[in-house]
Amino acid sequence: MAVGKRVGDAMILSIESSCDDSSIAITEIATKKLIYHKKISQELEHSQYGGVVPELASRLHAVALPAILSECEPWFNELKAIAVTNEPGLGVTLIEGVVMAKALSVALNIPILPINHLKGHIYSLFIEKESQFPLTVLLVSGGHTQLIEVRSYSDMETVATTMDDSYGESFDKVAKMMKLGYPGGPLIERLAHSGDASKLSFTVPLWQSPLIAFSYSGLKNQVRLAVETVSYEEYPDIAAAFQKTATDHLIQKLKKYFKTKPPLRFAIVGGASANLYLRSQVQQMLTVYKAPLLLAPLEYCSDNAAMIGRCSLEAYSLNLYVNHTDVAINPRCKL
């Protein structure tokens, strides 16, 4: 399919449905300006279950995405491509966005830009901005903990990843142990404000290991044992000690990696990058290396179509668009 000229008000519509956030955005190609953005969260519906129920998330996307799309019709004539998250994520939710993208592609006779959700998080740093590479990125979310060397859109290398649970996932699971609700990250962070981390001593995961890798299953078990043996009044102390230990683990492994490759620029992205304690600890660590810390605005840390739209501008410039028949979902794909 032919692609229109990238001039004036030419735009890309982007769709995000990789988990439990339904989101659509419209981004102007020439200026990188975010023309439209809306997200409908499913947190309330999933909170009673203590986590995301994939089938429920899929049904909610089927209602929310068309409702958002109806607001985008005034820009349909200016669209030059449809960008959609097709990897990684929950298969039953990814398909909701991909089916919509395929339908729009056929109806408007414009191509599709399949976008990797993790690359989208990296480009959340550059919404309405020029990108800055090379860049060392710590991606922390409900499903991923990765250290990535980013040299360009098409040149990204994962140098460390989690061996089990992710940073964000561990917060969700600890919150579930304490019966706090979902999502757990903001709830644990809020509870930790009134706690004393020194009241409990949790072992930092992989402290003695030379591996540049992450692990949270052992820490999660330590917290479970603490929850079973203390009173409810001591939960803030558990939250504070857990948050400190989970973050100390990241800092310790980053320092180990930086001994061989000091950062020129460093960024934290992903839903868990909204944690202010994590941000402060990383900022403090980076003073030694005199490296700037790049952060996405808080509203763009969690899953959203604005980051998919910004990422799609790079894919569009590289002519990475495809026909609607060639878009496949890859739930377990990585960078």
N, C-alpha and C positions, 0 to 999 in steps of 0.2 A: 504493500500500500504506500502511496505517495505521502511524503511529509511536507507540510506547509512551510513557507519561509519563516525563519525565526526573527521576525521584526515586529516593532510596535507592540500591539497588545496580544501577541500569540501566547497561549497559555497551556499548561499541563494540569489535568485533574488527577489527583492522587487519592488512593483508597487504602486504608489500613484496617485489617481485621484479624491480626495474627493471634489475638488472645481474647481479652474481654473488654476492649475499647473499640467502639465503632466510630470511625473518623474519616472525613473527606476534606480535602484542601484543594485550592486552585492557586497555582504559582505562575507569575508572569516570567516568561523565558528570558527576555532581554535584560530585565532589571533585577531579577530574583525576588521581586516583591511578592509577599504573601497577600493575595487578593481576597481569599476567603478561607476560613478554617472553622470547623466545628467538630466536637467530639462528644459522644454520649457514652458515659461510663456505666458499667454493669456492676459496680462494687456493691450496691445495696442488695441486688438480687443474689449475689454469690456469698455475701457475708454470713448468711445463716448456715452455710455449709462449711465455712472455714477455709474456703479456697474456690478456685474456678471449676465449675462443672462444665466440661466441654460441650455436651449436647445442649444444655441450657444456653450457653454462650452463643452457639450457632443459631438457635431460634431467635434470640434477642437481636443478633446482627441482621437477620432476615427482616426484622421490623424496622430497626433503627437506620440502617444504611439507605433504604429507599426514601425514608423521611428526610434525611439530610440531603440526598441527591436532588430532591424536588426543589430545594432552594438554590441549586446551582444551574438551573436551566437557562437563566439569562446569559450565561457565559458559554453555552454550548457551541455557538458559531465561531468562537475564538480558540477553541481547543485544537491542539496539534497532536496530542498523544494522551493516552490514559496510563498512568503509573499505578501499579498495584503491588502490595506485598505478597510474594508467593513463596517465601522461605525465610527463616525457619518459623515454626509456630505450631499451633494445634491444627491438625488437618481439617477438622470439621468446621473450623472458623475461617481458616485461610480460603477455603473453597467459596465461602459467601462473597468475599471481596473479589476473587478471581472471576466468578460467574458474572458479577456485575460489570467488571472490566471488559469481559468478552462481549457482553450484550451492548455496551456503549461503543466498543470498537466497531462492531458490525453496524449499529444504527447510525453512527456518525462517520463511518468510513475513515477511521484514523487508527494508527498502530498502538500497540501496548508496550510499555516499558516494565518488565518484571524486575522487582526490586528486592534485594536481600534486606530483611528487617534489621540486621545488625549493622549493615552499612548505613541504614537510615539513622540509627542512633548516633553514629559518628557524625553524620551531617546535621544532626540537631544543633551542633555547635555553630553552624554557619547559616542558619535561617536568615534570609535577607542580607547575607554577608558573603564576601569572598572566602574561599577555603584557605587554610594555612597548613601546608605540609612541608617537610616531614613532621610527624607527630606521633608521640607515644601515647596510647589510649588505654585506660582501664575501663572496661565495660562491665558494669555491675547491675544486674537486673534479677527478676524473679526466676529466670531460666538460665542465666549465663553469668559467669565470672571469667573474664578473659583479659589478658594483657596483649595488646596488638601494636605492632609497628606499622604505621600507615605512611606510605610514600606517595600514593595517588589513589584515585578511585579504583583502579584495576590492579594495584600493587599493595596488598595488605597481608601481613604475616602474623599469625597468632603464635606468640612465643611462650605463653603459659595459659593454662585453663584449669578449671576445677576438676578434681578427681571424683567428686560426688555431688553434694548439694552446692547450690550457688549462694552468694552473699545475700541476695534479696530473698531467696527461697528460705534460707535459715531464719530470717526475721519473721517470715510468714508462719513457719512451723513453730517457732518459739511463742509467737502470739497465740497460736492455736492451743498450745500446751496450757497457756495461762487463761484461755477462754476469753481473750480480748476482742476477737473479731478479725475481719479481713478488710483491706490488706494490712498485713502485720507491720510493715516498715514504719509508717507514720505513728502507729499506736505504740510500738516499742520505743521509738525515739522520744515520744511525748512522755511516756512513763519513766524513761531513764532520767529525764530532767530533774525529777524529785528523788532520785535514788543515789546511793553512795556505792560506787563501783569497788571501793576498797573493802567492802563488807564480805565479798566473796572472792575466791581465787580460782578462776578457770584457767586451764592450761591452754596456751596458744597453740593451735594446730601446726604440726610439722615444724615446730620451733628448732629442733636439732637436725632436721633433714636438709641436705644440700639441694634438694629439688626446688626448681622454680615452678611451683604449682600451688594450687589452693585446695582446701578441704574443710568442710564444715560439719560432716556427720558426727565426728567425735565431740565437737563442742556442743552440738545440739543434744547429744546424749548427756553430757555434763549438766546442761541446763535442765533436762528432764528430771534428773535425779534431785537437783536442787528444788525444783518446783514441788516434788513429792514430799520433801522433808521440811519445808518452811511454811510459815503462815502467809495468808494473803497480803498482810501489811508489809511483808518483806519483798513483794513482787517488784517494786521500783528498784531495789538494790540488785535483784537478779537481772532486770532489764538493763541497768547501767553497766553491770559487770559483763554481761553478754555483749552489749554494743561495743564496749571498749576492747574486749578480747577479739571479737570478730574483725574489728578495724585494725587492731595491732597486728593481726595475722597478715592483712593486706600490706600494711606498712613495712613489716619485716621482710616480706618477699620482694617488695618493690626495691628496698634498699639493697638486697642481695643482687637483684638484677642490675641495678644501677652501678654496681661496682665494676661491671664489664662494659656497660653501655649507658653512660649518663644521659639524661634526657635534655634535648634542646627545647622542646615544648612538651607539656604534659596535659592530658585532658581526662576527665571522668565523665562518662556518659551512661545512659540507661536509667531505669526507674529508680534504682537505689542510689543514684548519684545525687538525688535530692536530699539525702541525709546530711544535715548541717554539721554533725560531729565528724563524719567522714571527710567532708570538704575542709574543715578546719585542720584536721590532722595531716591531710595531704599537703595543704598549703604550707603548714609549718615545716614539713619534711623537705619541700622543694626549695626552701630558702638556702639550703646548703649548696644546691646545684645552680642557683640563680636562674631557674627555669620558670617561665610563666605558666600559670594554671589556667586552662581554658575550661569553661563550664557553660552548659546550655542554660537558658532561663528556666526557672522551676516549672513553668507551664509546659515546657517541651521535653522534660526529662522522661516522663512515662510515654507509653506508646501513643503516637499521634500521626496524622497524615501530613502535617506540615513538614516533618523531617523526611518523610517519604518523598514529598514533592521537591524538597531541596536536593535530595540525593538524585532524584530523577533528572534534574537539570544536567548533571554530569553524564548520566547514561544517554541522554538525548544528544548531547554534544559529541558523544562517541558513536552515535548511530547504532545503539544497542536495542533498538525497537524490534518487535517481532509481530507476526500475524497472530490473530486471536486463536488460531488452531495450534499454535506452538507454545502456549503457556501451560506449564505444569507446576503443581505444588510440590514442595520438598520440605515436609515438616521438620526433618532432622538435619537439614543442610546447615553447614557452618560457613564461615567466610571463605 
